[in-house]
Each structure stands twice: as structure tokens, then as C-alpha cells.
Amino acid sequence: MDKVAILLSWGDQGWADEIASGVVVTVALALATLPFGMLLGFFIALAKQSREPSLRLAANIYTTIFRGLPELLTLFLVYFGVQIGLTQALKAIGFSEGIEVNSFAAGMFALGVVFSSYASEVFLSAFRGIPQGQYEGGFAVGLSSGQTMRLVVLPQLIRIALPGLANLWLVLLKDTALVSVVGLSDILRQTGIAARVSKEAFLFYGIACLLYLVLAMISSIGISAIERRAARGNAR
Amino acid sequence: MSMAADTTRVERPPAPPKPWTRTRIIGWLLVAFWALAGLGFVIYLYNAWNIDLVQKYGPRYWSGLKTTIVLVGLSLLAGALLSVPVALARLSRNPVVNGIAYAYVYFFRGTPLLAQAFLVYYGIGQFSAELKAIGLWGFFRDAWNCAFFAFTLNTAAYQAEILRGAIQSVPKGQWEGADALGIRRWYTFLRIILPQALIVALRPYGNEIILMIKGSAIVAIITVYDLMGETRRAYSRTFDFQTYLWAAVIYLLIVETLRNIWDLIEKRLTRHLKR
């Protein structure tokens, strides 16, 4: 028991500080991916419910690809693809040094793309939940279509899409673990290093799982607070 | 008579040409982008085509694909069996049974599959002495078995929630009706509740299969040579990016095929619900 206490202490002998920095990286990656993925997902949903067939086709190709590929493969495609592409581009202009892609940026991009393709489905079904009369009402009081979207449709849309987006956030939180494979020092990588050095794999991977659970629980609390706030217009 | 009709016939005016609005321009630009990207993809693969590479790695990809399919198929089946008692426990009114089942489901749905695989593969290895004593070490020594074990527990948690939701979606009146007719509880469950629940569960089950196929790629990291594992091995030997692109094509084909098959099954099984 003492041994475990030392292993989990803060400082040179223990791993608590390393693991805590991993938690920060995991949360930072998920938080950085969220706005990017949501914005992209919203525009793809707009394209999917557009009356223009070409726009719908382009959006459907996008979601088919990124919902069909394993997240890990998408990550590798981005990570190695960008690396190879940039190296060759640099070679073309005379530099011969290979470059290393930042794994945080690659992870953010890959996870954001996957997130957006699922988020577009959530937004799309939320769009279907908004009656046509809302648009007509907006136009009738003289709002432009952009204003109608921003002032009338969007606030209702977010409320309808919230449960779906909350689910996707929990999925995103778990998917960040994949980025440890390309070298990001997140929870799973830091606990993995600790497990290898201390030979206490079960303890440290168990801690990793518990940390993900704690993050999920904190998220659930946050999400229900947001949902209550979003629903305050419905209270009677 | 007919002549008069002809002369009085009014020409239908031609449809007004569709204006090139901004959305339309953007839409066609995006379609053109995808078309160019697809063309570039094909040209790249055509130029990169190397018969030695295909002869060497083609069979390995095939065996990797078989590993993926067998691993996912078996864990889905084992998970389906395990999910039944878990779902029943979740439906139970006994707080202890319900609590245990809830904790199980919460743990496996709340943590990354990769972390679970590590926990089983590296973590259980730590207890090799104890496992040898009860004769299970032979099972957990192999990475494939560890992956199968982790996947089974994971998918059982998801499938239990699907099953529970589906059973609860059947209206209570169905139970009461069967009770009123004097049908035994088990018979009611098997012949009245379950068929209606499985129709509801059809779509989530399809999604779960696709999620598992995509999620199974992570076994490559615990040294199982599935499709992703073979891809990684081929890449680390050749540094040829087309190895990853072929894997992407294969995964996309599997997922799209499955999705279409599942749509057909669903259409067939729900044909009595069509209006």
C-alpha cells in the first residue's frame, strides 16, 4: 500500500504530476476540437438541408467518408499524410529536412473532422424539428434570411440539438485517447509510461480509466446545467 | 375539329433558367473539389501501383481483413449473449443487482476502448502467477484473446443498453394484455415483448456493428495483426503512404456494404409498419 502511495505521490518519485499534466492535455484537446467540429458540422448540416442538390451531394460525400473510416485511420491519414505532403513540398522548394507534424494539431483536425460529420446529422435532425412557420415569421417581420437564421432559428436549434451534441462530446472525450498513439502526452500516454517504468500496469491503466470516468461525470454535470439553462424558456 | 384544337393550343413557356445563385456556385465548387480529389486519389494509386508490393502485401491485407471480421463477429456474438443478463439486471427492481449492472455499463461506456484494451492486455499480465494457478494464463497471454475479451465486455455494455431501451419502449399494455389472457410471463417476454423490442433495436444494433468494426482498428496497437495492424506493418516497412489509402478504401467498402445490407434488412423486417 505504501508503494502505491509513493507511486501516486506528487513530485520526483510519484507519477501524479505527470498524470495531471496528461489530464490537462486531454481536456485541452477535447475543448479545442469542440468549437471547430461544431462549426464545421453546422455548415455541413446547412448544406445537407439546402435546396441545391450539388451542395447536398458534396456534404453527403463528406459525411460518408468520415463516418465510414475508423477514427484511428483518419488520424493516421492526417498525421502521416500531412507529414509526407509537407516534406515533399519542402523538398520541391529546396529544403531537404523532414518535418514532424504536431500531434496536437493533427489530433484536433482529425477528431474535429469526425466530430463534424456526426454533428451534422444531429443538427440536421434538429433543423427538421423547427417548423416552417418560424422562418416565415422571421421573413414576415422583415428579417433577412441570415438574421432569421441567427435570431430565430439558431437559438431553438441549439436547444433541440443539445442532447445529441452532449453525446458526441462524451464520444470525443474518449476518442482523444487515440491521439496518444501518435505521441501526444495525454492521460493514456502518461499512465502508459508510468505503467512501463513501474511495472504496475493494472494500477496505472485502471487510473487512466477512472480519470476518463471522472471527466465523463464532470461533463454530465456540466451538460445538465446547460440543458437546464437552455430549457428555462420552456419553464411554466 | 382537331385542326382548330391545334391552332388554339398554347405553347407551354420554357422553364426559366435556374439562376447561378451563390449557394449553387459554392455547391458546384465543392462537388468539383470532391471530383478532383477522387481523380487525384485514383491517379496517385495508379502511379503508385507496384506489383511487387501488391504480391507481397495483398495476402497479408486479406488475412488482416479476416482477422478483423472474425474478431468483431465473435465479440459481437459473445457480447450479445452477455448483454441479455446485463439488460435483465438493469431492468430488475432489486437495487443491488441494478446497481452492479449500472456500474458495469457505465464503466465500459465511459472509458475509451483503447484504455480498456490496455487494461486487459498489459494489466492482466501483471497477475500471471495467479492466472497460471487457475489455468487462465494461456488465454490471456495471447493478444488476440485479450482483444476479444475487452471487445466482448465493451460491446455487451452497449448492447445491454440497446436491449434495455428497446424492451422498455414496448408499451406496458402489451404485458397487461398477455397477463389478462393468462399467458405465462416468460412466454409473454419471448413471443410478445421481444419481437416488438427487436424491431426498435434494429437500427442501434446496426450502428453498434459499424462502431465495433471501426473501433476494432485499435487492436493494431496491442500487436494484433488485423487489417489496421497489417497496414501499420506494411507502412513501417515501405514508408509508402498508399498502404494507408488502401486500408481506408477497404474499411469504407466494408462499412458502406454493411450499412446498405442493414437498410435492406430493416426495410424487409418493418414492411408491416409501412402505411
Boltz contact constraints between the chains, C-beta under 6 A:
constraints:
  - contact:
      token1: [A, 52]
      token2: [B, 23]
      max_distance: 6.0
  - contact:
      token1: [A, 52]
      token2: [B, 24]
      max_distance: 6.0
  - contact:
      token1: [A, 52]
      token2: [B, 27]
      max_distance: 6.0
  - contact:
      token1: [A, 54]
      token2: [B, 27]
      max_distance: 6.0
  - contact:
      token1: [A, 54]
      token2: [B, 28]
      max_distance: 6.0
  - contact:
      token1: [A, 54]
      token2: [B, 31]
      max_distance: 6.0
  - contact:
      token1: [A, 55]
      token2: [B, 27]
      max_distance: 6.0
  - contact:
      token1: [A, 57]
      token2: [B, 31]
      max_distance: 6.0
  - contact:
      token1: [A, 58]
      token2: [B, 30]
      max_distance: 6.0
  - contact:
      token1: [A, 58]
      token2: [B, 31]
      max_distance: 6.0
  - contact:
      token1: [A, 58]
      token2: [B, 34]
      max_distance: 6.0
  - contact:
      token1: [A, 61]
      token2: [B, 34]
      max_distance: 6.0
  - contact:
      token1: [A, 68]
      token2: [B, 252]
      max_distance: 6.0
  - contact:
      token1: [A, 68]
      token2: [B, 255]
      max_distance: 6.0
  - contact:
      token1: [A, 68]
      token2: [B, 256]
      max_distance: 6.0
  - contact:
      token1: [A, 69]
      token2: [B, 248]
      max_distance: 6.0
  - contact:
      token1: [A, 69]
      token2: [B, 251]
      max_distance: 6.0
  - contact:
      token1: [A, 70]
      token2: [B, 214]
      max_distance: 6.0
  - contact:
      token1: [A, 70]
      token2: [B, 217]
      max_distance: 6.0
  - contact:
      token1: [A, 70]
      token2: [B, 251]
      max_distance: 6.0
  - contact:
      token1: [A, 72]
      token2: [B, 217]
      max_distance: 6.0
  - contact:
      token1: [A, 72]
      token2: [B, 218]
      max_distance: 6.0
  - contact:
      token1: [A, 73]
      token2: [B, 217]
      max_distance: 6.0
  - contact:
      token1: [A, 73]
      token2: [B, 248]
      max_distance: 6.0
  - contact:
      token1: [A, 76]
      token2: [B, 244]
      max_distance: 6.0
  - contact:
      token1: [A, 77]
      token2: [B, 244]
      max_distance: 6.0
  - contact:
      token1: [A, 84]
      token2: [B, 241]
      max_distance: 6.0
  - contact:
      token1: [A, 174]
      token2: [B, 112]
      max_distance: 6.0
  - contact:
      token1: [A, 177]
      token2: [B, 112]
      max_distance: 6.0
  - contact:
      token1: [A, 177]
      token2: [B, 114]
      max_distance: 6.0
  - contact:
      token1: [A, 177]
      token2: [B, 115]
      max_distance: 6.0
  - contact:
      token1: [A, 181]
      token2: [B, 221]
      max_distance: 6.0
  - contact:
      token1: [A, 188]
      token2: [B, 115]
      max_distance: 6.0
  - contact:
      token1: [A, 201]
      token2: [B, 122]
      max_distance: 6.0
  - contact:
      token1: [A, 201]
      token2: [B, 123]
      max_distance: 6.0
  - contact:
      token1: [A, 201]
      token2: [B, 126]
      max_distance: 6.0
  - contact:
      token1: [A, 202]
      token2: [B, 123]
      max_distance: 6.0
  - contact:
      token1: [A, 202]
      token2: [B, 126]
      max_distance: 6.0
  - contact:
      token1: [A, 205]
      token2: [B, 118]
      max_distance: 6.0
  - contact:
      token1: [A, 205]
      token2: [B, 119]
      max_distance: 6.0
  - contact:
      token1: [A, 205]
      token2: [B, 123]
      max_distance: 6.0
  - contact:
      token1: [A, 208]
      token2: [B, 115]
      max_distance: 6.0
  - contact:
      token1: [A, 209]
      token2: [B, 111]
      max_distance: 6.0
  - contact:
      token1: [A, 209]
      token2: [B, 115]
      max_distance: 6.0
  - contact:
      token1: [A, 212]
      token2: [B, 111]
      max_distance: 6.0
  - contact:
      token1: [A, 213]
      token2: [B, 110]
      max_distance: 6.0
  - contact:
      token1: [A, 216]
      token2: [B, 110]
      max_distance: 6.0
